[in-house]
Amino acid sequence: MNREQHQRDDLCLDDAVAPTNLPSSKDQLAIDQVLRLVADYHVELGAELGRSSAVPSIPVLRRSPLGRKLRYLAAVGRGEEDAVVADVRRHAADVIALLLRPLAATDFRVPSWFWQTSLGRLLAASVHRTYAEDDLLCPASAAERLNVEQATIERWLDDGALDAVRDETGSTFVPVRTIERLRAIAWELDGPSWSPSESAAESDMVASQPATSNDAPTLRVRTRS
């Protein structure tokens, strides 16, 4: 789905007007609006294919697989359900792709505004609970571990060159395993410097080879000509 700009309000931005006759729960409000958005969109698609149908009611939509999936993620985010790591991350990724991936596209970027919506915060909270506290680094700690500026880490996060994990407040973290993987690559390379694969070249990441085995590897930003 690739909705127009005005559909951001349907994802419960804080200044959105809440429809009437919806539960007072903020999570349920976000879930109901997303269910309606998805249902309306698929009715439109059905009409284009000559298969017109009525939009299901909210009670029916809540009992749908998508409705159950969203309720589970919301409960995990509130700490009311155990976080089954693989299930939570897969369900969250499926919901994001359903809402934001353009039809027929093989890849897509999640816009920053999405994480400011009630649904974005709901999904972020659920995924964040699949990580232990010591599994994540703030950008400042990640920069220190890689010996680069914090602004560099933040740019890599924005570019998608580094995995990002958000919490319900919108704060961004980097998985420790991602940072350690980069450090390991820097140690293992034989040449005087290394560059990322062509697919990651936009990040301009370069690791300097340590002068001695006791030196920490350094990641630096290479200036393009």
PyMOL commands that set and color helices and strands:
alter all, ss='L'
color gray80, all
select helices_A, chain A and resi 5-11+26-48+58-62+65-77+85-100+112-116+118-128+133-135+139-146+150-159+176-188+198-203
alter helices_A, ss='H'
color red, helices_A
select strands_A, chain A and resi 136-137+165-166+172-175+193-194+205-208+218-221
alter strands_A, ss='S'
color yellow, strands_A
deselect
rebuild
show_as cartoon
